Amino acid sequence: MHSKASGLRTANAEARGKSSLDDAEVVGRSHAGWAAGSASNDCVGAWQRRLRELADLVDSAADALTTGTNAITTEDRAIADGLRAAGGVLEDA
């Protein structure tokens, strides 16, 4: 689970670096016969904000996955330590 959470963070960071949209007016001026105004830029801005929101959700999910996995690992270690201390049959890994 730790490696999956780490993989999510890595993929998300790479996606963040690639998820940028060009200014609509600049693109419109670079192509003959095309025009784009502030409404187009507003759409570009809204979409980029949404992409950042989604990326933030992925980061939050990876954090929650790591926190949950750490809690389970800690509990498993405590149980194993308790069994060993009580003379259980667990061997150190």
N, C-alpha and C positions, 0 to 999 in steps of 0.2 A: 504494500500500500504506500509505503514511503516513496518508493521509486516511481509509482504512478503519480503521486502528488507532485513530485519533482518534475516529472515529464510534463504534467499540465502547466506548471509554472514556466518551464522552458518554452513549450510551444506557444503559450500565451505571450511571453516576452517577444518571441520572434514575430508573432502576428501583430503585436502592437507596433513594431518597427516597420511593418509593411502596410498597415492599414491607414494610409493617408490619401486623401482625395485632393486633386488639383483644384485650384481656384477656378470656378466656372467662367468668370469673365476673361481671365488670361487664356484659358483654353479656347474660348469662343473667338478671341482676337487672333489666335494663331491659325485658325482655319478660315479660309476665304468663304464668305457667304453665311457664316454662322455668327450668331450674336447671343450673348448671355448676360443677364443683368443681376441685380441684387437678389431677386427672388431665387435664382439658381444658386447663388452663393448661400442663401439662407438654407436651402435644401442640403447643400454640401455640408454646411456646418451642423445641421441637425443630424445628418447621417453619421458624421464623425463623432458627435457627442454620444450617439447611440452605440457606436462601436466601442467607445471607451467604457460606457456603462456595462456592456456585455463582457468586456475584458475584465472589468472590476469584479463582476459576478464570478468569473472563472477563478480569479485570484482568491476570492472569498471561499469558494468551494474547495480549492486546494488547501487553504489554511484550515478549514474545518476538517478536511480529510486527515491532514497531518495531526491536528489536535486530537481527533478521535482515535487515530492509530496509536499515538503516543500514550493515551490513557489506557488503551487495551494492553499495550506492551508493558506498561508499568504494572498494571493489575496482574498480568500473567507472571511477571517476574516475582511479584510479592507472593503470589500463590505458590509458585515453585520454591521460593526461599522458605516459605512456611512448611511445605511438605518435606523439604530436605531437613529442616531443623527438627521436625517431628519424627525423623527416622524413616521418611518415605523412601521409595525406591528410585527417585529421580536422580539421574547422573548429571553433572555439570556438562553443558554443551560447549 
